[in-house]
Amino acid sequence: MEHAPTAARLAEAADAAQQQGSGNLLRIVLIVMFLGCILTAWFLLRGYKRKDD
């Protein structure tokens, strides 16, 4: 069993990460954050509506 030098392993890992891109997890996190901000803004701002009773 041969062990690759640390620098070679790091270079391979960096190359693999660069090819993979950001991935689906980052997209999901960003979408959930965006929808959460919209929902929070709606919830907070609906209380400022004038009531004409």
C-alpha positions in Angstrom: 0.0 0.0 0.0 1.6 3.2 -1.2 1.0 6.5 0.5 0.9 9.6 -1.7 2.8 12.6 -0.4 0.6 15.1 1.4 1.1 17.8 -1.2 -0.1 15.5 -4.0 -3.2 14.5 -2.0 -4.0 18.1 -1.3 -3.6 19.0 -5.0 -5.9 16.1 -6.0 -8.5 17.2 -3.5 -8.4 20.8 -4.7 -8.8 19.7 -8.3 -11.7 17.5 -7.4 -13.4 20.3 -5.5 -12.9 22.7 -8.3 -14.5 20.3 -10.8 -17.5 19.6 -8.6 -18.7 23.1 -8.1 -20.9 24.4 -5.4 -23.4 21.6 -5.5 -27.1 21.1 -4.8 -26.7 21.6 -1.0 -25.7 25.3 -1.4 -28.6 25.9 -3.8 -31.1 24.4 -1.3 -29.6 26.4 1.6 -29.8 29.7 -0.4 -33.4 29.0 -1.5 -34.5 28.2 2.0 -32.8 31.3 3.3 -34.4 33.5 0.7 -37.9 32.1 1.3 -37.4 32.4 5.1 -36.5 36.1 4.7 -39.6 36.7 2.6 -41.8 34.8 5.1 -40.3 36.7 8.1 -40.8 40.1 6.3 -44.4 39.3 5.5 -45.1 38.2 9.1 -43.5 41.3 10.6 -45.0 43.8 8.1 -48.5 42.5 8.3 -48.9 43.8 11.8 -48.3 47.4 10.5 -51.5 47.3 8.4 -54.1 49.9 9.3 -57.4 48.7 10.5 -60.4 50.7 9.4 -62.8 49.4 12.0 
